[in-house]
Amino acid sequence: MREFGELLRTHRIGAGLTQQQLADFAMVSVRAIRDLECGRTRSPRAETVRLLAEGLRLDDESRADLQQAGGRTAGRAAVAPPAPAGPSGLIVGREAEAAALAALLTEGSREIGFGAAPEGRATAGRLVTVTGVSGVGKTRLALEVAGELHFRHGWSVLWHPSQTTPSVDDDQDTVLVTDHRPDPRLLEAHPRLRIVVTALAPTGLPGEHVFPLGALGDEAAVRLLLTHVHRVRPAFRPEPANQAALMGLVHELDGLPSALEFAAGWFMVYSPQHLLERLRTNPLDPTSAHLRDSLRRSLSTLDSQGQDLLVRMAEGDDPEPGRYLRELCVRGLVRRAGTRYEVLSLVRAAVLEPVSGPHLAGGVALTGPC
C-alpha cells in the first residue's frame, strides 16, 4: 500500500493544485498538507482525510484508497461546506461576481419557496453554469458563494465531484456544486435544491442560466499577483520603478488567477521587468504545464466552426458578431476590447504554439494529455 503522503501528493499534482490551493479548497492548513506530504505526519485524523478528499474532488474509489492509506475505513461521511469561512476565504477582485451569483441562487429560492415547484418552473433560476477559460477561477468562485450561503443563510452545501447521485435534504435550502453535467431530474425531485456547475461551456440543459466568468480587471489582478508574490518574497513592494512592469505582467497573463499565481513564483529569481521580457517572448513559458494542457482542452471542445474562427482571430482577423463569436466569449477565450474583440494572450499563444499530435490549424492540440 502506498504511503498516505505520497498518495496525497500524487492526487494533488494530478488535479493541478498547489498546496495553497488545496488548503483553500479543503479548509486544511498549508502546513498540515506539507507535513503530510513530507511524511512528518503519518496518521491524519479522519476529518482531515475527508476534507482533503473533498478538496481534491476524488471519486469514490480514489477516496477509499486515500482513507485506507490514512488508516481510516472508507465509510460514507456527511459533506461539509467546501469554502473557507470568514475574511481569510475572500477571493481577490471577485466581489461583484460573487454577489451576483449569490443573488441568482437566493432569488430562485424566494420564487419557488418550500414544497412542490409550480408547473413549468421545476428548473427555472435553479441551475447556474459558471463558464470560462481554464484558470479563470470558476471553481473558486462557486466555492466562495457556497460558503457564503452556508455561513450567512444556513443553506446545506453539497460539494459533488463524482457522478453518483447525491443525497439531498428536502427540509432545507441546498446548493450543489459540481463540475459534471447534472441529472436534470434532481431539480424536479428536490424543489429546494439549486445547482452550480463549473464548466468550460454551457450544459445545454433546460432552464440553465449561463454565468460567464471573465478575467480579473487590472487593479484586482495586480492585487492578486502581489498577494502570491508576498508568499515567496515577503519584502517585495510595488514602487514607481516596477509599476509599469507589474501592469504589463497582468496584461500578458490576461488577468487569469492561476497564471498569476504560478508566475508569482518566478519573482524568486526574476525582477518584474525581466519576467515581463520573458513573457513577451513566450506568454506560456512561465506558466505551469497544467495550465497549458487545460487551455488546450478548452480549445479542443470547440466545434470546427468555432475552432476556425478562433484561429483566424488569433492571426489578426476582426470578425463580425454572430453565434460563434458569442460562443467564444461565453467560454472566455475571447473578450471585448472597446468596440472590437480580442483573443486572450495565453489562448493566442496556445493556438499558435506548435505541438505534436493531432491539432487544428495554428497548432492547437485536439487531444488532452493521458
Secondary structure as a PSIPRED ss2 file (coil, helix, strand):
# PSIPRED VFORMAT (PSIPRED V4.0)

   1 M C   1.000  0.000  0.000
   2 R C   1.000  0.000  0.000
   3 E C   1.000  0.000  0.000
   4 F H   0.000  1.000  0.000
   5 G H   0.000  1.000  0.000
   6 E H   0.000  1.000  0.000
   7 L H   0.000  1.000  0.000
   8 L H   0.000  1.000  0.000
   9 R H   0.000  1.000  0.000
  10 T H   0.000  1.000  0.000
  11 H H   0.000  1.000  0.000
  12 R H   0.000  1.000  0.000
  13 I H   0.000  1.000  0.000
  14 G H   0.000  1.000  0.000
  15 A C   1.000  0.000  0.000
  16 G C   1.000  0.000  0.000
  17 L C   1.000  0.000  0.000
  18 T C   1.000  0.000  0.000
  19 Q H   0.000  1.000  0.000
  20 Q H   0.000  1.000  0.000
  21 Q H   0.000  1.000  0.000
  22 L H   0.000  1.000  0.000
  23 A H   0.000  1.000  0.000
  24 D H   0.000  1.000  0.000
  25 F H   0.000  1.000  0.000
  26 A H   0.000  1.000  0.000
  27 M C   1.000  0.000  0.000
  28 V C   1.000  0.000  0.000
  29 S C   1.000  0.000  0.000
  30 V H   0.000  1.000  0.000
  31 R H   0.000  1.000  0.000
  32 A H   0.000  1.000  0.000
  33 I H   0.000  1.000  0.000
  34 R H   0.000  1.000  0.000
  35 D H   0.000  1.000  0.000
  36 L H   0.000  1.000  0.000
  37 E H   0.000  1.000  0.000
  38 C H   0.000  1.000  0.000
  39 G C   1.000  0.000  0.000
  40 R C   1.000  0.000  0.000
  41 T C   1.000  0.000  0.000
  42 R C   1.000  0.000  0.000
  43 S C   1.000  0.000  0.000
  44 P C   1.000  0.000  0.000
  45 R C   1.000  0.000  0.000
  46 A H   0.000  1.000  0.000
  47 E H   0.000  1.000  0.000
  48 T H   0.000  1.000  0.000
  49 V H   0.000  1.000  0.000
  50 R H   0.000  1.000  0.000
  51 L H   0.000  1.000  0.000
  52 L H   0.000  1.000  0.000
  53 A H   0.000  1.000  0.000
  54 E H   0.000  1.000  0.000
  55 G H   0.000  1.000  0.000
  56 L H   0.000  1.000  0.000
  57 R C   1.000  0.000  0.000
  58 L C   1.000  0.000  0.000
  59 D C   1.000  0.000  0.000
  60 D H   0.000  1.000  0.000
  61 E H   0.000  1.000  0.000
  62 S H   0.000  1.000  0.000
  63 R H   0.000  1.000  0.000
  64 A H   0.000  1.000  0.000
  65 D H   0.000  1.000  0.000
  66 L H   0.000  1.000  0.000
  67 Q H   0.000  1.000  0.000
  68 Q H   0.000  1.000  0.000
  69 A H   0.000  1.000  0.000
  70 G C   1.000  0.000  0.000
  71 G C   1.000  0.000  0.000
  72 R C   1.000  0.000  0.000
  73 T C   1.000  0.000  0.000
  74 A C   1.000  0.000  0.000
  75 G C   1.000  0.000  0.000
  76 R C   1.000  0.000  0.000
  77 A C   1.000  0.000  0.000
  78 A C   1.000  0.000  0.000
  79 V C   1.000  0.000  0.000
  80 A C   1.000  0.000  0.000
  81 P C   1.000  0.000  0.000
  82 P C   1.000  0.000  0.000
  83 A C   1.000  0.000  0.000
  84 P C   1.000  0.000  0.000
  85 A C   1.000  0.000  0.000
  86 G C   1.000  0.000  0.000
  87 P H   0.000  1.000  0.000
  88 S H   0.000  1.000  0.000
  89 G H   0.000  1.000  0.000
  90 L C   1.000  0.000  0.000
  91 I C   1.000  0.000  0.000
  92 V C   1.000  0.000  0.000
  93 G C   1.000  0.000  0.000
  94 R C   1.000  0.000  0.000
  95 E H   0.000  1.000  0.000
  96 A H   0.000  1.000  0.000
  97 E H   0.000  1.000  0.000
  98 A H   0.000  1.000  0.000
  99 A H   0.000  1.000  0.000
 100 A H   0.000  1.000  0.000
 101 L H   0.000  1.000  0.000
 102 A H   0.000  1.000  0.000
 103 A H   0.000  1.000  0.000
 104 L H   0.000  1.000  0.000
 105 L H   0.000  1.000  0.000
 106 T H   0.000  1.000  0.000
 107 E H   0.000  1.000  0.000
 108 G H   0.000  1.000  0.000
 109 S H   0.000  1.000  0.000
 110 R H   0.000  1.000  0.000
 111 E H   0.000  1.000  0.000
 112 I H   0.000  1.000  0.000
 113 G C   1.000  0.000  0.000
 114 F C   1.000  0.000  0.000
 115 G C   1.000  0.000  0.000
 116 A C   1.000  0.000  0.000
 117 A C   1.000  0.000  0.000
 118 P C   1.000  0.000  0.000
 119 E C   1.000  0.000  0.000
 120 G C   1.000  0.000  0.000
 121 R C   1.000  0.000  0.000
 122 A C   1.000  0.000  0.000
 123 T C   1.000  0.000  0.000
 124 A C   1.000  0.000  0.000
 125 G C   1.000  0.000  0.000
 126 R C   1.000  0.000  0.000
 127 L E   0.000  0.000  1.000
 128 V E   0.000  0.000  1.000
 129 T E   0.000  0.000  1.000
 130 V E   0.000  0.000  1.000
 131 T E   0.000  0.000  1.000
 132 G C   1.000  0.000  0.000
 133 V C   1.000  0.000  0.000
 134 S C   1.000  0.000  0.000
 135 G C   1.000  0.000  0.000
 136 V C   1.000  0.000  0.000
 137 G C   1.000  0.000  0.000
 138 K H   0.000  1.000  0.000
 139 T H   0.000  1.000  0.000
 140 R H   0.000  1.000  0.000
 141 L H   0.000  1.000  0.000
 142 A H   0.000  1.000  0.000
 143 L H   0.000  1.000  0.000
 144 E H   0.000  1.000  0.000
 145 V H   0.000  1.000  0.000
 146 A H   0.000  1.000  0.000
 147 G H   0.000  1.000  0.000
 148 E H   0.000  1.000  0.000
 149 L H   0.000  1.000  0.000
 150 H H   0.000  1.000  0.000
 151 F H   0.000  1.000  0.000
 152 R H   0.000  1.000  0.000
 153 H H   0.000  1.000  0.000
 154 G C   1.000  0.000  0.000
 155 W C   1.000  0.000  0.000
 156 S E   0.000  0.000  1.000
 157 V E   0.000  0.000  1.000
 158 L E   0.000  0.000  1.000
 159 W E   0.000  0.000  1.000
 160 H C   1.000  0.000  0.000
 161 P C   1.000  0.000  0.000
 162 S C   1.000  0.000  0.000
 163 Q C   1.000  0.000  0.000
 164 T C   1.000  0.000  0.000
 165 T C   1.000  0.000  0.000
 166 P C   1.000  0.000  0.000
 167 S C   1.000  0.000  0.000
 168 V C   1.000  0.000  0.000
 169 D C   1.000  0.000  0.000
 170 D C   1.000  0.000  0.000
 171 D C   1.000  0.000  0.000
 172 Q C   1.000  0.000  0.000
 173 D C   1.000  0.000  0.000
 174 T E   0.000  0.000  1.000
 175 V E   0.000  0.000  1.000
 176 L E   0.000  0.000  1.000
 177 V E   0.000  0.000  1.000
 178 T E   0.000  0.000  1.000
 179 D C   1.000  0.000  0.000
 180 H C   1.000  0.000  0.000
 181 R C   1.000  0.000  0.000
 182 P C   1.000  0.000  0.000
 183 D C   1.000  0.000  0.000
 184 P C   1.000  0.000  0.000
 185 R H   0.000  1.000  0.000
 186 L H   0.000  1.000  0.000
 187 L H   0.000  1.000  0.000
 188 E H   0.000  1.000  0.000
 189 A H   0.000  1.000  0.000
 190 H C   1.000  0.000  0.000
 191 P C   1.000  0.000  0.000
 192 R C   1.000  0.000  0.000
 193 L E   0.000  0.000  1.000
 194 R E   0.000  0.000  1.000
 195 I E   0.000  0.000  1.000
 196 V E   0.000  0.000  1.000
 197 V E   0.000  0.000  1.000
 198 T E   0.000  0.000  1.000
 199 A E   0.000  0.000  1.000
 200 L C   1.000  0.000  0.000
 201 A C   1.000  0.000  0.000
 202 P C   1.000  0.000  0.000
 203 T C   1.000  0.000  0.000
 204 G C   1.000  0.000  0.000
 205 L C   1.000  0.000  0.000
 206 P C   1.000  0.000  0.000
 207 G C   1.000  0.000  0.000
 208 E E   0.000  0.000  1.000
 209 H E   0.000  0.000  1.000
 210 V E   0.000  0.000  1.000
 211 F E   0.000  0.000  1.000
 212 P E   0.000  0.000  1.000
 213 L C   1.000  0.000  0.000
 214 G C   1.000  0.000  0.000
 215 A C   1.000  0.000  0.000
 216 L C   1.000  0.000  0.000
 217 G C   1.000  0.000  0.000
 218 D H   0.000  1.000  0.000
 219 E H   0.000  1.000  0.000
 220 A H   0.000  1.000  0.000
 221 A H   0.000  1.000  0.000
 222 V H   0.000  1.000  0.000
 223 R H   0.000  1.000  0.000
 224 L H   0.000  1.000  0.000
 225 L H   0.000  1.000  0.000
 226 L H   0.000  1.000  0.000
 227 T H   0.000  1.000  0.000
 228 H H   0.000  1.000  0.000
 229 V H   0.000  1.000  0.000
 230 H H   0.000  1.000  0.000
 231 R H   0.000  1.000  0.000
 232 V H   0.000  1.000  0.000
 233 R C   1.000  0.000  0.000
 234 P C   1.000  0.000  0.000
 235 A C   1.000  0.000  0.000
 236 F C   1.000  0.000  0.000
 237 R C   1.000  0.000  0.000
 238 P C   1.000  0.000  0.000
 239 E C   1.000  0.000  0.000
 240 P H   0.000  1.000  0.000
 241 A H   0.000  1.000  0.000
 242 N H   0.000  1.000  0.000
 243 Q H   0.000  1.000  0.000
 244 A H   0.000  1.000  0.000
 245 A H   0.000  1.000  0.000
 246 L H   0.000  1.000  0.000
 247 M H   0.000  1.000  0.000
 248 G H   0.000  1.000  0.000
 249 L H   0.000  1.000  0.000
 250 V H   0.000  1.000  0.000
 251 H H   0.000  1.000  0.000
 252 E H   0.000  1.000  0.000
 253 L C   1.000  0.000  0.000
 254 D C   1.000  0.000  0.000
 255 G C   1.000  0.000  0.000
 256 L C   1.000  0.000  0.000
 257 P H   0.000  1.000  0.000
 258 S H   0.000  1.000  0.000
 259 A H   0.000  1.000  0.000
 260 L H   0.000  1.000  0.000
 261 E H   0.000  1.000  0.000
 262 F H   0.000  1.000  0.000
 263 A H   0.000  1.000  0.000
 264 A H   0.000  1.000  0.000
 265 G H   0.000  1.000  0.000
 266 W H   0.000  1.000  0.000
 267 F H   0.000  1.000  0.000
 268 M H   0.000  1.000  0.000
 269 V C   1.000  0.000  0.000
 270 Y C   1.000  0.000  0.000
 271 S C   1.000  0.000  0.000
 272 P H   0.000  1.000  0.000
 273 Q H   0.000  1.000  0.000
 274 H H   0.000  1.000  0.000
 275 L H   0.000  1.000  0.000
 276 L H   0.000  1.000  0.000
 277 E H   0.000  1.000  0.000
 278 R H   0.000  1.000  0.000
 279 L H   0.000  1.000  0.000
 280 R H   0.000  1.000  0.000
 281 T H   0.000  1.000  0.000
 282 N C   1.000  0.000  0.000
 283 P C   1.000  0.000  0.000
 284 L C   1.000  0.000  0.000
 285 D C   1.000  0.000  0.000
 286 P C   1.000  0.000  0.000
 287 T C   1.000  0.000  0.000
 288 S C   1.000  0.000  0.000
 289 A H   0.000  1.000  0.000
 290 H H   0.000  1.000  0.000
 291 L H   0.000  1.000  0.000
 292 R H   0.000  1.000  0.000
 293 D H   0.000  1.000  0.000
 294 S H   0.000  1.000  0.000
 295 L H   0.000  1.000  0.000
 296 R H   0.000  1.000  0.000
 297 R H   0.000  1.000  0.000
 298 S H   0.000  1.000  0.000
 299 L H   0.000  1.000  0.000
 300 S H   0.000  1.000  0.000
 301 T C   1.000  0.000  0.000
 302 L C   1.000  0.000  0.000
 303 D C   1.000  0.000  0.000
 304 S H   0.000  1.000  0.000
 305 Q H   0.000  1.000  0.000
 306 G H   0.000  1.000  0.000
 307 Q H   0.000  1.000  0.000
 308 D H   0.000  1.000  0.000
 309 L H   0.000  1.000  0.000
 310 L H   0.000  1.000  0.000
 311 V H   0.000  1.000  0.000
 312 R H   0.000  1.000  0.000
 313 M H   0.000  1.000  0.000
 314 A H   0.000  1.000  0.000
 315 E C   1.000  0.000  0.000
 316 G C   1.000  0.000  0.000
 317 D C   1.000  0.000  0.000
 318 D C   1.000  0.000  0.000
 319 P C   1.000  0.000  0.000
 320 E C   1.000  0.000  0.000
 321 P C   1.000  0.000  0.000
 322 G C   1.000  0.000  0.000
 323 R H   0.000  1.000  0.000
 324 Y H   0.000  1.000  0.000
 325 L H   0.000  1.000  0.000
 326 R H   0.000  1.000  0.000
 327 E H   0.000  1.000  0.000
 328 L H   0.000  1.000  0.000
 329 C H   0.000  1.000  0.000
 330 V H   0.000  1.000  0.000
 331 R C   1.000  0.000  0.000
 332 G C   1.000  0.000  0.000
 333 L C   1.000  0.000  0.000
 334 V E   0.000  0.000  1.000
 335 R E   0.000  0.000  1.000
 336 R E   0.000  0.000  1.000
 337 A E   0.000  0.000  1.000
 338 G C   1.000  0.000  0.000
 339 T C   1.000  0.000  0.000
 340 R E   0.000  0.000  1.000
 341 Y E   0.000  0.000  1.000
 342 E E   0.000  0.000  1.000
 343 V E   0.000  0.000  1.000
 344 L C   1.000  0.000  0.000
 345 S H   0.000  1.000  0.000
 346 L H   0.000  1.000  0.000
 347 V H   0.000  1.000  0.000
 348 R H   0.000  1.000  0.000
 349 A H   0.000  1.000  0.000
 350 A H   0.000  1.000  0.000
 351 V H   0.000  1.000  0.000
 352 L H   0.000  1.000  0.000
 353 E C   1.000  0.000  0.000
 354 P C   1.000  0.000  0.000
 355 V C   1.000  0.000  0.000
 356 S C   1.000  0.000  0.000
 357 G C   1.000  0.000  0.000
 358 P C   1.000  0.000  0.000
 359 H E   0.000  0.000  1.000
 360 L E   0.000  0.000  1.000
 361 A C   1.000  0.000  0.000
 362 G C   1.000  0.000  0.000
 363 G C   1.000  0.000  0.000
 364 V E   0.000  0.000  1.000
 365 A E   0.000  0.000  1.000
 366 L C   1.000  0.000  0.000
 367 T C   1.000  0.000  0.000
 368 G C   1.000  0.000  0.000
 369 P C   1.000  0.000  0.000
 370 C C   1.000  0.000  0.000
